[in-house]
């Protein structure tokens, strides 16, 4: 939910008659004119600078004829500034694959066809997210686009368009596990676009309209035919002797234009796809045991290091005490 707030700023100045230019006219009266220049940069004059002029007319008679008070304002349209982000305040984003629901336990092993939830989360008070440019890789360079730059699922049977929470800080989508042929590891690489929660962010996320699979196939066919036509044009012989006008080909424009200034975060989610549920249970337990063993070994190493340091410290203290005692005995013997 976005809250609009209007901020009013008032300022007052004192003008002395001797410092302001005055003009006398008939009928008797005084015209005073003051101009205020508002400069954005302290050193440079920019196109965002503005000048405001006010003119006051004082006449002696109570009947004011053709009195005009004007305020000259530049006719230049205001420029909308791109949103700026503080790097230190950009939310920390995570990409997890979970089982059962978007809040279920994380999974690293699964079988083909098993239901899992992809969850992208960027907690923040005034920010929203858009999941875009998601690819699935096999770990050996082969990659397929599953979510396009507008946040739409390319193939609804593989990865539908993600759903978003009300505050736009979390996106999630249920999918069925798939993998590349003869491959075990399936890696998802996604890009998160972060926006400030405003009307512009609501236009950006979630995506309002997404093309269907049939529309994408039709668009791909048009692009393929266009490329083939370009190749044919390049293969034609040069007819430079003829001064004929060239036909222009319309370039396809992007469907959605995103505003500049939004930071983008790259995230990776990995899933190892196994052949059977028994393999999933085995590898899951092995991973847990290995993690537990590593924790025990690390704890033992820390304890051993502390013991060694303590023993060395005690030895150093005893050596210092022994040397001090020997030095004291020598002094006593010398005095005797």
N, C-alpha and C positions, 0 to 999 in steps of 0.2 A: 504494500500500500504506500503510495507516495503522497506527501503532504506539501501543498503549495504554500509558500510564505512570501508575503510582500514586505520588503524592507524599505522604509522611507528615511531619507537622510536630509536633514535641514541644516543650513548654514546661514550665518548672518555676517554682514560687513558694515563698517561705519565709513562713510564717505564725507570728506570735508570739502566744502565749496571751493576752496582755493586750489585743491588738487584736481578738480574735475573741470573739463572744458565747459564753458557756458556761452550761449548765443542769445542775443537780443533781437526781437522782431517786433513788428507792428501788427496787432496791438501790443501794448507793453506787456512783457512777460519774459520768462527765462526758460530755456530748453537745456536740459541736462541729459547727457547720454553716457552710459557706462557699458563696457564690453568685458566679459569674463572669458578667458581661454582655459579650457580644461585639457591638460596635456597628460597623456597616458604614461609616457616614458619620461624619466627625469632629465634625460640628455638629448633624446632624438624626437623629432616631429614625425608622427606616424599618421596613417590614414584614419586611425580611430580617434584622433583629437577632435574636439568640438569647441565652438565659440558661441557664446550667448550674449546678445546685446539688448539692453533695455533703454528706452528713451522716455523721459518725463518732461511734461510741459506745465509750467506754472504761469498763470496769467493773473492780472490784477482784478479784472472784472469777474463777476460771478457767472456771467453768461459765457460758456465755453463753446466757441464755434470751431467746427472741424478739428476737434481734439482727437488725436490718434495715439494710442499706446501700442507699441509693436514689440514683439519678441522674435528676433531672427534666429532660426534654428537651421542647421544644415539639413539638406534634403536627402543626404546619404542614408541608405537603409542600414539598420543595425546588423552587425555581423555576428552570427552564432558561433561561439567558440566551441571547439571540440573538448570533450570531457578529459580532465587530467586526473591521473592517479598517483598517489604517493606509493612508491615502491615498497616502503616498509609496512604499509597498511593493506597491501594486496592479500586477499585471503589465501590460506594454504589449502590447496585442492588435493583431493584423493580420488583414485579410481579403483574400485574393488568389484570383485565378482562374488556374489552371495547365493546362498541356497535357501529356498523356501519363500522368501520375500525380500524386499529391498532393505529390510533391517535384520535379516537372518545372518547366520555365521558365514564367514568367508570360506571359499573353497579354492583349492589349487589343483585338485584332481577330479575328473568327471568322465562320464561315458557319453558316447554319441546319442543324442536324443534326450538327454537329461535336461530338466528345466533349471535354469539359473537366471539370476538377476544381475545386470550390469548397473552399477551405481556410481554416479559422478557427484561429488559433493564439494562445494566451496563455501563454507560457513562465513557469513559476513552480515553486518547490520544493514548496509545500504547498497549492496551489490547483488547482481543477478548473473546467471551464466547461460551460455548457449553451447551445446555440444556440437562440434562440427569436424569435418575432415577426419573421419575415423576410417582407418584401414585395418584389415586383418592380415597378418603375416605368418609365414611358416618358419621363420627364423633363418631362412636361406635366401632371402631377397625377393621371394614371390609375395606380392601384396595385391589386395583387392579392396576397392572403395566400398564401404557399407553405409556411411553417413556422409552426405555431401557438405559443401561449404555453407549451405543455408540451414543446416541442422536437420535435413530430411533423410529418412531411411531410403537407400537406393533400392533395396529388394526387401519388401515387407515380409517375405518368407524367411529371410536370413536374419535381418536386424531391422525391426520396425522403427519408426520415428520415436525417439525417447519421450517419455512423459515427464512433466515438471511439477515440483511442489508449488504451493501458493506463493511462497516468498521467492521463488526462482533461484534458490540456493542449491537445490538438489534435483538431479535428473536421473531417471531410472527406466529400465526396460527389461521385460522378461523375454528371454530367447531360449531356444533349444540348442544344445551343444552340437557343434559341427567341427569338422577338421579337414585339412588337406589330405588327399590320398597319400598313403605311405608316410605320413608325418604324424608326430605325436604332440608336439608343442604348437599351440595356437596362441599367437600374440596379437593383442588389440592395441593400436596406437591411435589416440584421440587428441583432439585439440579443443581446449576450453576457452571460449571468448568471454571475458568478464566485462560487465557493463554496470554503470551506476543506475540504481533503480529510479526510473523516470518514465515519461511517456515514450521516449526513444527506446528505452530498454524493453518496454512492453511490446513495441513494434518488432524488436529484434528477436525476442524469445517469449514463448515458444514460437516456432515457425507457423505462420497463419495458414498457408496453403502449400501442400506438397504434391508434386506430380505422381501419378500412378505408374505402375510398372509398364503398362502399355504406352503411356505417354513418353516415358523414358526411352523405350525401344524405338518409338517413332522418331524421337529427337535424334537418337543415335543413327538411325537410318538416314535421316536428312543430312547429318554431319558427314556420314560416310560417303553419300552421293556427292556432297559438296567437295570433299577432298578428291574424289575421283575426277570430278569436273576440272578441278585445279590442275591435276596431273595431266589431263588431256590438253589443257591450255598451254602448259609448259612444253609439251611434246610437239606442238604445232611449229612449222617452220617460220622463221622470222620474215615478216612482210613489211620491212621498214620502208620499202619504196612507196607504199600506199599511205597517204596521210588521212587515215580514217579515224574518226573519234573512237576512243576506248570506252567500253561499257563499264560502269561501276558496279561492284558487287557489295550488297549490303552486309555489314558485319553484325553478327549476333551480339547483342548487348547482354550483360549479366542480368539475371532475373531480379535479384535483390542486391541493392547497393548498401553496404554497411558503412557507418560513419567511422572516420579515422579516430585514433586515440584510444581504442579499446585494447587492453593488453590481452595476450594469448598465452595459454599455459599448455604445454605438452605433457600428456600422461600415458602410462603404459599399464595394461592389464594382461596377465599371462595365465593360461590354463593348459594343463597337461591332460590330453584326452587319451584315456586308456580303453582297453578292449572289454573289460567286464567290471561289474561292481566289486567283485572280490579283489581285483587289482587296485581299485580305488581305496578300499579299506586297508589293504596291505601297505600301500605307499603312504597313506595318511598316517597310519600308526608308526611306520618307520621314520617319517619326518618328525613326528612328535617325540619319539625316543631319541633321535639324533639331536634334536634341539635340547632335550632334557640333559643328555650326556654332555653336550657342549657347555651347558650351564654349570653342571657339576664340576667339570674340568676347570672351567674359568674360576669358579669359587675356590677350588683347591689351590690353584696357582696363586690367587690373591692371598689366601691364608698363609701359604708357604713363604711368599715374599714378605709378609708382615713379620713372620717369625724370624726370618733371616735378618731383617733390618733391626728388630728388637735385640737379637743376640749380639750383633755388631755394635749397637749402641751401648749395651751393658759392658762389653769388652773394652770399648774406648773409655768409658767412665772408670773402670777398674784400673786401666793403665795410667790414666791421669792421676788418680788417687795414689797409686803406688809411687809414681815419680814425685809427687808433692811430698809424700812421707819421707822418701829417700833424701830429697833436697833439705827438708827440715832437720833430719838427723845429722847431715853434714854441717849445717850451720851450728847446731848445738855442740858438736865435737870441736869445731873451730873455736868457739867461744871458751870452751874448757881448756 
